[in-house]
């Protein structure tokens, strides 16, 4: 069986030194899949040669699919990026995901439907392998949780959300091109210790993206990842990317106590 080549892209955006946590989790799921060869181009962290890196990632006829992660900070780059991706890889299936897609997948598919094959909503750690396996089978792909095609934007769609976050492997940032170029080191390490938020603050889209059920990792799992980040990536800066890190203050104090030990 031939390997399936997949390219994931984090577009240029607002956080130039922070890698994409969602793509890190996808990498941790796909690295176990022996028949999948994937690359992650975090153009957001590559300040130079972005177009050359994108153009030379794979041979045009050998790339099965391209997944692009969208957030509000990168939307300015999306129209031009999609045009280039379609130009360089005209035979590949193009799909979009990420926080902005969870919020506005109907508008995005309506606006960019000629350049995008489908959108992915929800959390993809458990579904990404099924997505890759069925890229060329639309009927089977449509049965995967969180898949939305342009002609189905008016329907209600269910998506996957993971309750037990301790069951997810740590993000595999060693697959990111920027980390490879930095000899495996990361100046900043983003960590997500929980997902979701029960509140409805008018200024925050977190509950609409991750759900209103607050799901959390155990203090031991969080501290294990911090230790892994220090040893594996030689990082000195941790940034917490939770929707509501402080919701359970006893849990926060336990994490801090374990870190100090």
N, C-alpha and C positions, 0 to 999 in steps of 0.2 A: 504494500500500500504506500502510495506517495504521500509525503508530508503536505499539509495545507499551510500555505504561507499567508500570514495575517499581519497587517500593519496597524498599529494604534497611534493616534496623534493627539497630543495636548497642544492646542494652538497658543500663540502668543497672547498673554493676558496681563492681569493686574499684579500677579505675584511671581516675579521673575526668578526668584531663588527657591521657590517652594515647588516640589514635585507633586504630581497629581495622585492623591491618595486612592481615588477610585480605580485608576489604572494600575496602581500598585497591587490592589487586591485582585484585580483581574489577572495580573501576571502570576500571582501566587496560585490561582486556580489552574491556569493554562500550563504552567511548568510541569505539571504532573501528566499532561496529555502528550504522549510520545509522538503522535502523528501530527502535531501542530508546531510549526516553526513561526515564532512571532517576534516582532520588534516593536519597541515603544519609542517614538520620536517625541520627546518632550521639547517641542520648539519653544515653549515658554521659558525654558532654562538654557536654551542655546542662543546666544546673542549674535553669533555670526554664522554665515554659510547655511542659513535655514533652508533656502530654496534648493541649494545643491544637495543637502542632506536628504530632503524630501524626494527630489528627483531620482536620486541614486540608491534609495533604500532597497528596492527590489527591481528585477527586470519586469517590464510592464506585463508580459504574458504569463508571468509566474505568480502573480499576486491574486489570491482568491477574494480577499475582503479587506476593507479599510474601515476601522472604527474611530470616530472622532468624538472627543469629549468636549462638551460645551458648558461654559458657565457665563455669568453675566459679564465678567471682566474680559472674556475673549470674543464676545459677539461681534466686535468691530472687525475682527480678522476673518470671520467665517465666510462671507461671500467670496472674497478673493481666494481663500484657501480651498474652498470647494471647487472653484473653477480650475485651479492648478491641479488638484488631485484628479479631477475628471480628465484633464489634459494628459497628465503623466501616466495614469492608470485607467484607460478607457474600458478595460475588460473586467474590472473589479467591482464587487458589490460594495456599496458605500452605506454605512449606517452610523447613526448619531446617538449619543447617550450623554449622561451627566446631569447635573442639577438643573440647568436651564431647560433641558429637554423634558425633565419631569414636570416642570411648570408650564411649558409652552409648546409641547410637541405638536399640537394641532396647527398652530400658526407656523411653526418651523417647517412641517411637512407641506403645508400649503404654499409657503414662500419658496422653498428649495426642493420641491418634489421632483423637479427635472434632474436634479443632481444627487438626490439621496434616495436610496432604495427602501429604507425603513428606519424607524426609530426604536430605541430600547428604553423603556421606563422601569423604574424600580431598582432593586439591587440585583447585581448580576453574578455574584460569586458562585451561585449554584446553577445558573442557567447559561453561562457563557460557553461552556463546552457543547451544549445542545445547539446553541446558535451557530457556532463554527461548523459543527457536523452537518447542519442542514442549510447552509448558505445557498445552495443551488436547488433546494426543494422548498418552494414557497408554501406548499400545502402543509408540510411538516413544520416549517418555520413558524407558520401562523398559530400553531398549537403550543408554542413555547411561551410561557408567562412573560408578559411585558413587551411583546413584539407588536408594533403598530405600523401598518402600511397606510399610504396616503389615502387610498380609497376607503379606509375604515376609520377615519378620524372622527366621525360623528358617533361612533359606537362607544360604549363604556368598556374600558379595558382594565383588567386586573394585573397586578404586578407582584413580584416576589419581594417579601420582606423577611429578614432572618431574625428570629426571636433570640436564639442563643448565640450571641456574638463570640463567645469563647470557643465555638466550634470552627471559626474561620482562621485560616493561617495568617500569619503576619504578612504585610505587603512585601512583595519581592522587588524592591527598588533596584537591585543589581542588574535588572533587565533594561533599565532606562539608559538611553544613549548619553545623557549628560553625566550620569553616575559612572558609566564606563570610561568616559573621557577624563574623569577626575580620579582615576585609579581606584574606583570603588568607594570613594569618600563622599560624605554628604555634609555640607556646612549647616544646613537646616533640615531637621527631621520632623515631618508632620505626623501626629498621632491622633487617632480617633478612639476615644475610650467608651463612647456611647453614641446612640443614634436616636433621633426623634425628640419631641418636646410636647408636653401636655397643654401648653399655653397657646394663646392666640394673639400675640403681640402684633400690632398693626405694622410695625417696621420690619418684621422678620418673616421670611418665607420658609424657615426650617421645618415647621410641622407639615407644610404642603409638600415638601420634598421628601422628608424622611418619615412622615407620619406623626400622629399625636401620641402614640404609645412610646414611652421612654424605655429603650432597651439598652442595657449596660453590660460592660465586661467586668469580670471580677478584678479586684485589686491585684491579685497575683498575676493574672494575664497581662494587665497594664504594665506592671513592673518588669515582667519577663520581656516584654517588647522593648521597654526602655533600655534594659541591660543588653539586649540584642543589638539595638541601634548604636550603643556606645562601642560595643566590641566589633560589630560587623562593618559599620559605616564610619566609625571614628568621629561621629557627630558630637558637637558641643552645644547645640541649640535645639531644644524641643519646642514645638508649637502645637498646642491642643486645638483640634478642629471639630469639637463637639457642637451639637445644637444647644446643649445645656449641661455643661460639665458640673456645675455646682448644685444640681437638683437634689442630690443625696449627699448632704454634708458629711455624714459619717463615713461614707465611701471615700470621699475626697480626703478626709483626714487619714484614713487607713492607707490610701495610696501614698500620701506624703510621708507618713511614718515609715512605710516600707522602703521608700526611696532613701530616706535619711539613714536607714540601717545599712 
